[in-house]
Amino acid sequence: MEKLLNIKNLQVTVADNEAEDASKEILKGIDLQVNKGEIHVVLGPNGSGKSTLMNAIMGHPKYEIAGGSLEFEGEDLTELKTFERARKGIFLSFQTPEEIPGITVENMIRTAKQAVTGENIKVVKFRRELKAAMKELQMDESYAQRYMNVGFSGGEKKRNEILQMLMLQPKLALLDETDSGLDVDAIQIVSNGVKKFHNEDNACLIITHNTRILKQLNVDKVHVLMQGKIVAEGGPELIEKIDKEGFGFLQGAE
Amino acid sequence: MAQEKTYIEDIERTLYDIKNVDKSKYKSQSGLTEDIIRDISARKNDPEWMLEFRLKSLEVYNQLSLPNWGPDLSELNMDEIVTYVQPDAKMTGSWDEVPEDIKDTFDRLGIPEAEQTSLAGVGAQYDSEVVYHSIQEDLVKQGVIYTDMETALHEHEEIVRDHFMKLVPPKDHKFAALHGAVWSGGSFVYVPEGVHVEIPLQSYFRLNAAGAGQFEHTLIIVEKNASLHFIEGCSAPKYNVTNLHAGCVELFVNDGARLRYSTIENWSRNMMNLNTKRAVVGKDGVIEWVSGSFGSHVSMLYPCSVLKGENAKCEFTGVTFASKGQNLDTGASVIHCAPHTSANISTRTISKAGGKATYRSAVKVTKNAPYAKCSVNCESLMLDDISRSDTLPTMDIEGDEADIGHEATIGRISDEAIFYLMSRGISEDEARSMIVRGFVEPIAKELPLEYAVEMNNLVNIELEGTMG
């Protein structure tokens, strides 16, 4: 199988706000490989470093790679800026999507699509596709003309993330708790969106607390992250075990 | 990641900075004396009452002191300002008769072109006098008057006399008094009852002479149930000496009438822009202000709406962009004087490169204005650490059951928003420019098209820096 994401012994630090010179190590050597066509899940208690992993892959300037390697399709990512990583085909669905006043959803996604494809996107065709994708996610068409996430409910913001994923068609979608704070119906819509997106040429790396969404997807691999290290790996059966027993049985697994 | 600097470009000024050789026919002496006022008045062939008005205003001017708040005006030395510069041109209704250099100036500013495509009437003032005026024939037939103030003063003397500086009396403040003494040029518009002027009228004010002042007076009367959109543009080339603009705008919006008054001010960085604008609105009437302040060294501009009739409304939309060497003190004020009057004020200010932008508003609800509604929303964006933005709102509420809301935010471009846009493949400089463009978007969409394009150009962004 073709390797998309290849992470080896990745160590990530974040600047500590309290002390200016100090930085805190959050990821303490992670190994993770994601192939085309796969769905991976990262589980772990709060503060274990899940979001840091996502942000490090996307290149958030606050996080520094202190060691190890981070490759996408065989290419070193660490020297690339966030927008360059996006243009390579990486997408991050944010846990807390930003509000961008004055920029409509349609304008934003079209600008983004032009940026990632490097092509001039024709308005009429784009609108048709956008409308279809919005219908899929049960979003009202009028949202296309609303300012990016401004006045959106939590669920609407998450749907808007999935909408961008469907429209931009990345090779690797990172979903950072896209299902958190959603009701049962919304989770259904989001997981349908992921199902619609996923195919044998792309991959998903999903962070979640909620195992319900995972029941709807064909998860290939589960990684459990605790205190900056992967402490357990396995197939979908691991989800059920954690669902029943919590993370307790993994304490001291390292 | 290393420190990077982002530059938001200044407004492209080349177009405005082309100066013509000063070929004025007559210039008053610099400074302000009774003799100078008498001289200007005589040259303008004022009626006797206007001369008296000017002289009285001069007295008031001499009694009043400079405002003890707002930007520092001590650089302004009235003894060095030439208050009257008569261009070597007679007012005409044909561009062919306008002297070549003056016509070229307005050509570059796109005025004759806009006249053909999107305006129903045009006035063009060069230094102290209006050199061109036109209005579509069908409007004239409907009784619409659009002319320069001098012509109005002679041909419609009674109307002018009844309204001139009644809304902004000379004793209002020192620069209103100055205006009363030395005013010259400007526009007069009269829209009769029930007439809707569907296409905008535009006056353009160009100050070419160095060290001069421009004191045009704009008087607009929109009668009952009539409507008008009036656009005003101003610019000047840059000089090393201080120029002064102390215009005065008086807008009378009668019962059921609607007036939209759009201004884009793009003065040069040696201009002191101390302008006074006021509207009085009758029952069910609407005043809409759209105000863009981009240029000038110092600006003090706070258009005021007096909501006099029941259910009168004010919509104010403003944008101010202060860059290096600029101190722009702008805002709006509303006086609710009747029941169920309402006002909606929305402004955006941007400061960069050490510029200072202050938003100042005053909302007053009198005892006679129960159920007044007023919402103020002002947002400021500072593009770097050396620029400043302030918001200074005041409210004075006496009326019962008032519904008053105020929201003010001062911020910087958030790193998280940049990261969000970059994660969608959008480059860092484009992300910044999108955020700034989005910030002014609610205002930009209210501007006349050609000015909206101009404003978008100002958020073209250049990124410079090194990785390390």
Interface residues (C-beta under 8 A of the other chain):
Chain A: M58 H60 P61 K62 K81 T82 F83 R85 A86 R87 F91 L92 F94 P97 E98 E99 I100 P101 G102 I103 M108 I109 T111 A112 A115 V116 Y147 M148 Q164 L168
Chain B: M1 S414 D415 E416 A417 F419 Y420 L421 M422 S423 R424 G425 I426 S427 E428 E430 A431 M434 I435 R437 G438 F439 V440 E441 P442
